[in-house]
Amino acid sequence: MLLPVAFTIGDDFSPVERRPAREITWFDKWGRTLQNPTDGRPPVHADGAGITVEVDVDAKPADLWPYVSDIDLPARFSDEFQGAEWLDDEPAVGARFLGRNKRDDMGEWEVTCTVVDFEHERVFAWHAGGPDNPAAQWRFEIQPLLGGTRLRFSMVLGPGTSGLTLAIDAMPDKESAIIANRQKGQIVNMRRTAEGIRDLAEAAGA
């Protein structure tokens, strides 16, 4: 059996940057992540359950950036996120925006988000519900590829309180099932968003 692990574009060989194994190892189902080891037990909220989706885009990082950094754009693709507006003058680390959400089983709610990482044409990340103890941690990353770009959209639940933790408090014996159900809906909306950004960027460059 042959397992290709790389390809060369010259004769100048050197180690390449690689993501930590935890960031590219899925738990139980494709795209589901965990920040903390569980040693075989079902995951709980404190384990930092999350979602990661990736799409390859036939466009340059500069072509993706206007869509990735548009806080209102995901509302075009998500059936939960309803839109957002900036509370501070310009996007930068520490800037805040207000996000609006709606679910049939949870009603409508708003959450203040804080930008925690902002690198032009590379990273846009924010914490929902407070920068230090967020209800969720969200992140877009743009990685140049040979002939294109990889868009990575990821999130981690917690560690702060949220509607999810209220549901867990009410039914602690079903914590893992509640987390899995939340991830199930998130991965659908996150993939729609990532693929929507890909389609917009490729159409604009066609």
N, C-alpha and C positions, 0 to 999 in steps of 0.2 A: 504494500500500500504506500502511495506517495502523498505526502501532505505538504503542499507549497506554503511557505510561510512568508515569502517576500519576493520582490522582483528588483532588479537593478537597472539603473539608468546611467551607469558609469562604473568607474573602478575605484571611487573614493568611498570605502566602506567605513561605517561608524555606527554606534548604537543610535536608535531612534527613540523619540519620546513615546511612552506607552502609558495608557491609563492604568490605574490600580485595578487589580483583578476584581475587587468588590464592585467597581463601577461598571463592569462589563459581564458580570455573572448574574444571571437571572434566577430568581427564587420561585420555584413551583411552576410558574407560567412565564412565557416570553414577555419580557419588558418589565417584570416586577422585580424590584430591588429591595434590599434590606441594608441599613447602615450598621447594624449590630448582629453578631452571630446569635443563633437561637439554639444551637446544639440539638437540633432535631425536634424541638417543641414547636407548636403553632406560634406564629408571630403575634406580638402584642404592640400596642401603640408606641411604647417606649423604645421599640426596636428600630424605629425610623423607616417604616415601610414606604416605598415610593414607586414611581413609574418612570421609565425612560423609553422614548421613541426616537428613531433616527431615520432620516430620508436623505438620499443623495440627489443633488440638484444640478442640472445642467446650466449653471450660471456662476458668476463670480461672487465672492463674499460681499462686495460693494452693492451688488444687485439685490441681495437678500436683506441687507441691513435696514433699509427703510421699512420693510414689513415686520422684521423681528423687533424693532424698537418702537413700533406703533402699538401702544397699550390698548387701543380700542379694536384693533383688527381681529383678534381671536373671537370676538362676538359674532363674526360672520360665519364661523364654522362650528362653534360650540353650542350645545342645547342647554347649557347651564350658565355660562358666563354671558352677561348681558351688555357689557361695555365698561369703560373707565374714563376718568378725566384726571388731569394733573392737578395737584393741590399746590405744587411749587412751580417756579418759573421755567426751569429747564431740566431735562433728564441728566442726572449725575448721581454719584454715590451719595446717599442721604436724602435724595428727593423723594417726595411722597405722591401717590396717586390713590384715588378712590375707585375701587372696583365694585360692580353691581352683579349680583348673582340671583338665580331663581331655579328652584326645583319643585316639582309637584308635591314631593313628600316633606319638603322643608320650608316651603314658602319663599319669600324674597328677603335678601339681606345685603348689606354693604360691608366692605372691609377696607381699612386703610392699609396700603402696601408701601413698603420702603425699599428703594433701590439699594442693593448691597454690593453689586459688582457691575461695572459699566465700562467696557473696553470697546471703542469704536470698531465696528465691523468684525467683532470677535465674541463678546460676551454681554448679555443683558440678563441680570438676575435680580430677584426681589423676594422679600419676605412679606407674607400676608399676615396681618394681625399683630404687628410689632416687630422691630428688627432684632430684638434680643431673645424673645421667647415666642417665635411665630407659630401660628396655626398651621402654616404650610410654607415650604421653601421651593421657589420656582426658578428655573434657569434655562435660557437659550444659549447655545454655543454654536459658533460657526467655524468649521474647520476646512481650510483649503485642501483640495485634492488635485491630483493630476488631471486636468481637464474639467474640473467641476468643484463642487463644494458639498460637504456633509453638514446637515442641520441636525442638531441634537436638542431635544426638548425634554427636560426632566423635572421631577418634583419629588419632595419628601414630605410626608405627613408629620406635623408636630415640629418641636416637642410641646408647644403650647396648647391651650384649650381651644375647642371649636365645637361646631355642631356635631362632629364625629365623636368627640370625647363625651359629650352629653349623652349621645346614644349608647356609648360603651358603659357609662356610669349607670344608665338605666337597665342595661342587660349585660352585666360583666361576664356572664357565662358564654356569651356569644361574641366576645371581642374579636376573635380571629375572623369569624364570618362577616362581621360588620366591616372590618378593614378590607377584606377581600371584595366585598360588594362595592365599597367605595372605589377601590382600584379598578374594578371592572368598568365603571362608568367613566372614570378619568382617562383610562387608556384610549377609549373610543374618541373622546373629545380632543385629547392631545394629538392623536394621529390625524384626525381631521384637520386640526390646525396646522400641523407640520406639513401635511400634504397640500393644504390650501396655500401656504406660503410658497411651497415649491412650484405649484402651478402658476401662481401670480408672477413669480420671478422669471420662470421660463417663458411665459407668454410675453412679458415685457421685453425680453431679450430676443424674441423670435424675429 
